[in-house]
Amino acid sequence: MHNFITGLLMAVGLSLISAAHAHLMVAEQGTLNFDESGAYLVVAIDPSSFPKADTDKNGHLSVEEFKQAHNTLFKAIQAQVFMTQGETQKHIEGLMLSPQTAHHGDQGEIDQIVVMGKFVGVDHKQELRFHNGLYGKNNEKQLAMRAKYKRLGLTQRFTLTAKQPTASVF
């Protein structure tokens, strides 16, 4: 089952990456889609959330800087985007990052990073919370999230900020 999920996430990621000029998701928005095995995450993060990746210090993240900082970005996302179930922290499995360039202007500049993966084994009935600690330069942005468990008819919207980085889910 784990190999199937990993393969599925990789196939989705590859198909998304090939659409480099189309925005896949509105910036600073995300979704959590639940099923019996966990929650699938798709979220668009502002690249200014990763100032260390901007090696030329021009205030923008280029495609080349993204490639060079790929491992650093993975670690930062794993540390800052997670769920908690009671006292247990759940990290993203099958994590994929898809840099999205601007529709207009410099095509070598990334204006959002789409983060995809799955929180395996989370139970929507057990003190579940979602945490995001990435809010762009100066922590001025907010993240609008939608959680959905279609089979059960559950939907929830919540907004996270640097001052309120965590929300209960369902």
C-alpha positions in Angstrom: 0.0 0.0 0.0 2.9 2.4 0.9 4.5 1.8 -2.5 1.1 2.5 -4.2 0.7 5.8 -2.4 4.3 6.8 -3.1 3.9 5.9 -6.8 0.6 7.8 -7.0 2.1 10.9 -5.4 5.1 10.7 -7.8 2.8 10.4 -10.8 0.8 13.4 -9.7 3.9 15.4 -9.0 5.4 14.6 -12.4 2.2 15.6 -14.2 2.0 18.8 -12.2 5.6 19.7 -12.8 5.1 19.4 -16.6 2.5 22.2 -16.4 5.1 24.7 -15.4 3.3 27.8 -16.7 -0.1 27.0 -15.2 -0.8 27.9 -11.6 -2.0 24.8 -9.9 -3.2 26.4 -6.7 -3.9 29.9 -5.5 -0.9 31.3 -3.5 -1.2 30.9 0.3 -4.1 28.4 0.1 -4.2 24.7 0.7 -6.4 21.6 1.1 -6.4 18.5 3.3 -8.4 15.7 1.8 -9.1 12.9 4.2 -9.8 9.2 3.6 -9.6 6.2 5.9 -5.8 6.0 5.6 -5.0 9.7 6.4 -5.0 13.1 4.8 -3.6 14.3 1.5 -2.0 17.8 1.6 -1.7 20.3 -1.2 -0.6 23.8 -0.2 1.0 26.7 -2.0 3.8 28.4 0.1 5.4 31.8 -0.6 9.0 31.2 -1.6 10.1 34.2 0.6 9.4 31.8 3.5 12.9 30.4 2.7 15.3 33.4 2.9 18.4 31.1 3.2 17.6 29.6 -0.3 17.8 33.1 -1.8 21.6 32.9 -2.2 22.0 36.1 -4.3 19.9 38.0 -1.6 17.8 39.8 -4.3 14.5 39.0 -2.5 13.4 36.5 -5.1 13.9 32.7 -5.4 15.1 31.6 -8.8 14.6 28.2 -10.3 18.4 27.6 -10.0 18.3 28.6 -6.3 15.4 26.3 -5.8 17.3 23.4 -7.3 20.4 24.1 -5.2 18.4 24.4 -2.0 16.1 21.5 -2.6 17.2 19.4 0.4 17.1 22.5 2.7 13.6 23.3 1.5 12.5 19.7 2.2 13.9 19.9 5.8 12.3 23.3 6.5 8.9 22.1 5.3 9.1 18.9 7.3 10.0 21.0 10.4 7.3 23.6 9.8 4.3 21.8 8.2 2.9 18.9 10.2 -0.1 17.6 12.1 -0.4 16.6 15.7 -2.6 13.9 17.1 -2.7 14.4 20.8 1.0 14.5 21.8 2.2 12.7 18.6 3.6 14.8 15.7 2.8 13.5 12.2 5.1 14.5 9.3 4.4 14.6 5.6 5.1 11.3 3.8 5.9 11.2 0.1 6.7 14.9 0.2 7.0 16.6 -3.2 7.7 20.2 -4.1 6.7 21.9 -7.3 8.1 25.3 -8.0 5.6 27.6 -9.9 7.0 30.5 -12.0 5.2 33.7 -12.6 2.7 33.9 -15.5 4.1 37.3 -16.5 7.6 38.7 -16.1 10.7 36.6 -15.3 10.0 32.9 -16.0 13.1 32.0 -14.0 11.6 33.4 -10.8 9.4 31.3 -8.6 6.3 32.9 -7.2 5.0 30.0 -5.2 6.0 26.5 -4.2 3.3 23.8 -4.2 3.8 21.3 -1.4 2.2 17.9 -1.8 2.2 14.8 0.3 0.3 12.7 2.8 -0.2 12.5 6.6 -0.5 8.7 7.0 -2.6 7.3 9.8 -4.2 10.5 11.2 -7.6 10.1 12.7 -10.0 13.0 12.3 -11.8 12.0 15.6 -8.7 12.2 17.8 -7.5 15.7 18.8 -6.2 16.4 15.3 -4.4 19.7 14.6 -2.7 21.2 11.5 0.4 23.4 11.9 2.1 25.7 9.4 5.1 27.8 10.3 5.8 29.3 6.9 4.4 32.7 6.2 6.7 34.5 3.8 9.1 37.4 4.4 8.4 39.1 7.7 5.7 36.6 8.5 3.1 38.9 6.9 1.1 36.3 4.9 -1.7 34.0 6.0 -2.7 30.5 4.8 -6.3 29.7 4.0 -7.0 26.0 4.4 -9.9 23.7 3.6 -10.2 20.3 5.2 -12.6 17.8 3.6 -13.7 14.2 4.3 -16.0 13.6 1.4 -17.2 10.2 2.4 -18.4 11.5 5.8 -19.6 14.9 4.4 -17.2 16.9 6.6 -15.8 20.2 5.5 -14.0 22.9 7.4 -12.3 26.1 6.5 -9.6 27.8 8.7 -7.0 30.5 8.3 -3.5 30.3 9.8 -1.1 33.2 10.5 2.3 33.5 12.2 0.5 34.5 15.4 -2.0 31.6 15.1 -0.1 28.9 13.2 -2.2 25.9 14.4 -5.8 24.9 14.1 -8.0 22.0 15.2 -9.2 19.9 12.3 -12.8 18.5 12.6 
